[in-house]
Structure formats: C-alpha cells, structure tokens
Amino acid sequence: MNKRLTAAVPLLALAVCLTACGGNGNTSADTGAAPSSSSTAPAPSSSAPMATESATDGPFGTACSAVPASGEGSFTGMADDPVATAASNNPVLSTLVTAVKKAGLADTLNSADGITVFAPTNDAFAKIDKKTLDKVLADKKTLTDILTYHVVQGRKTPADLESGSFTTLQGGKVTTTGSGEDYTVGDAGVVCGNVHTRNATVYIIDTVLMPKK
C-alpha cells in the first residue's frame, strides 16, 4: 500500500502542475514571461510625453525674472488677456506698447486668432538713437511695417524655433535658430521665451527687428 502511495505522489504533482500552469496567464505572471511584460509596457510610454511637454511648457530665459511675480503683468495675468493688453500690463514692454498704440495696431493684435509675437524690450528700443526712434514713431507706415515684421501666424513652440523660417504679417521673412533656452530671431536674442497670452505666444527679444527694404 505504501509503495503505491509513493508512486502516486509524482503523478499527482504532475497533474496539479498541468492544471495550474495551463491557466490563462498564471504562469506568465509568476515567471515573468512575455504576456506579463506586455501588460506593463504602457506605463513608460505614457510618462514620456509628459516629460517632453513640461520641458517647453513654461517661460524661460534670463529676463523672465524682470516680469512681475503677481498681478496683471505677471505670467499668470498675461495668460488671461489678449496680447496687446497683456503687453500693456508688463513694464518691460512699455515702449513697444507705445509704438503699437501709435500705429493703431492694438485692436488688430488683440483680435488675432493664434499668433506669435517677437516683442522687443525697452532696452531693445533704447539701442536705437532717439532721433531715429522719434522719426519712426512719427511715421505710421514705417512703424506699422516694423511692428508687423515682429508677428507671425500661428503659436510657435520652442521646437518650431530651432530651425525656422516664417513669413511675417509685414510680408517679409524672419529666421530663427537655437535649442534648449538659447534662441535667436534674426539678429535678436530671446531673453524670455514661450510666454502665453490668451491669443498669442510671445518671445521677448533684445533687439528691434528691421524688415528689409
């Protein structure tokens, strides 16, 4: 009797193994076989886009620290307003705002649907000698040509600026290059980029762009 019981034990163990191992996915879950690894594959792929988006989602650049931390002129405040209104609340863009108003472009910019504005700082305008600047500000056509040369259709991301060539609202072409947080627009450097307003993406630049005649 004991001999028969001893002989039956291996057979019983084999039957149990066949039953357990023949289930739907138990073996693969226990042993790490391919079916189990496929069930966990989506986790890495779903996290990758989040990392990419966060890298370019917010403002960047050395001059961003000059933007107010709170209020209507802050990044949060500007995001709620159309671009000309947002710029008027930002003290680093006051000369640009004066030029936009003299050219009668505030309503045009505010009503545009999805644009990118390369916005010169006050220091950028200060590079132009006062006599020349006053002459430009008094000439509406010339001023309009210069200001619309700073605007392109569509919201451009930093990736778009890495090697770009865009037709401006003035009709001329502007080229962009760069990577990371270092970009140029024509002869200008981006000092605070990827700033969002309600209808535009703004790149604050250190030099006024001049269209070719």
Salt bridges, closest charged atoms under 4 A:
ASP134 OD2 - LYS130 NZ 2.69
ASP145 OD2 - LYS141 NZ 3.27
